[in-house]
Amino acid sequence: MKSFNELICILYFWGSNLSQHDRQFLRQVHESCQHDPKTYCDEHKLRNLQHNINDRQVGIHMKCMAVKAGLMKHHGDLDITIIKIKISSVIHDQGKVNKYVHKCAHKAEYPEKTANMLWLCFIQNGIDYYHRL
């Protein structure tokens, strides 16, 4: 069983383009948002983001994540420069980076929905800049 768990860990880290530093940073951001009762969200809902895209508490948590990761300003504006830098850290083809920035960085009706849509776009497009639960 120990060998199986080690293999899973190796495959997880080998398959990810996210640096150890960024992985740790995003884990700390997630934990920080989870420790605040105002931004806490049931992790089952977070694991199923696409099915909970309109859930208020999911949006509050994902906005917290986006703000603390530097992807979004507190009032809801996306920081396109930072988004581009973060995508570039995991995707090295500049043409694809520009395509994904154009595809994912859109302001929605309210900041929480903007954050939900940004993170969901990252996940659905294999942009490995997010915290895996």
N, C-alpha and C positions, 0 to 999 in steps of 0.2 A: 504494500500500500504506500509506503514511504517513497518508493521509486516512482510510482504512478503520480503522486503529488508533486515530486520534483520535476517530472516530465511536463506536467501541466504548467508549472511555473516557468520552466524554460521556454515552452512553446508560447506562452503568453507574452513574455518579455521579448522573445525573438521576433514574434509577429507584429510587434508594436514599433512604430517609428518614433514614439514619444520618448524623449530623453529621461533618464532617471531623475534629473533635477525637476523637469516639468511634471513628471508623474507624481513626485512627492509634493510639489507646489499645489497641484490640482487636488490631491488628497487632503492637504491642509485647508485649502479653500472650502472644499466640501464639508470637512469636519467642523470648520468654523461656522458655516451656515447651518449645519445640523445642531450645533450647540446653542444657538440662539433660538429661543422659543418662537420668536416672530417669523423666522425663516426656516424652521424645522419642517421637514416633509417626510411622510412615510416612504421608506426606500422602495417598497413594492411599486408605488406609483411612479417613482423616478426610473425604475428599471423598465417600466412600460410607458415611457414618455409619449410615444405616438398615440396611445390610447387615452392619455391624460393631458393632452395638449391644452385643453380649456379649463383644467382644474386650477382654481385660484391659488391654492397652497403650493402646487407644483410650480406655478409661475413665479410666486414670491421667492421660492428657493432658487430657481434657475436664474432669476434676476440677481439675487445675492451672489451666485456663482459667477455670473458674467461681469458684474461690477468688480468683485474682488480679483478676478482674473485679468481685469483691465480691458475687457472687450467692449464694455458699455459704461457710459457715464450714469451716475445715480438717477438723473432725470429721464433716462431712456435713450439718449442718442448713442449710436454705435460708434466706436473708435475704429474707423476703417484701417488706419495705419497699423494699429496693434493687431487687429484681426488678420491683416495680411502677414505681419511678422509671425504670428502664431501658426497660421496655416503653412507658411514657408518653413517652419521648423520641423514639419512632418511630411511635407510634399516639396520636392526639390525641383520640379518642373514649373518654371515661372508662368508658363501659359496656363497650366492647370490651376495654379494659385490664383491668378487673375479671374479665371472662370468661376472658381468656387467663391471667391469674395463677391463677385457679381451675383452669383446664385443665392448665397446664404445671408448676406448682410443687408437685410431689408427691415425698415421700421414698420411695425404693425400698429394696431389701434391703440395699444397701451404697452408700457415697458415690459411687463411680465410676459405678454404674448410675444413681444420681440425677442426676449431672451429664450423662451421656449422654442421658437421657430429657428433661431440661430443654432442652438445646441442640437436640435433634431436634424437640421440640415447637415451638421458636422457628422452625426452618427450615420445618417442614411447615405452619405457620400463617401464614407470611409476616411474622413478627415480625423485622424487619430488624436486630436487635441481635445480630449475630454476625460473625465474621471470615470473609470469603470467601477461599477458597484459589484 
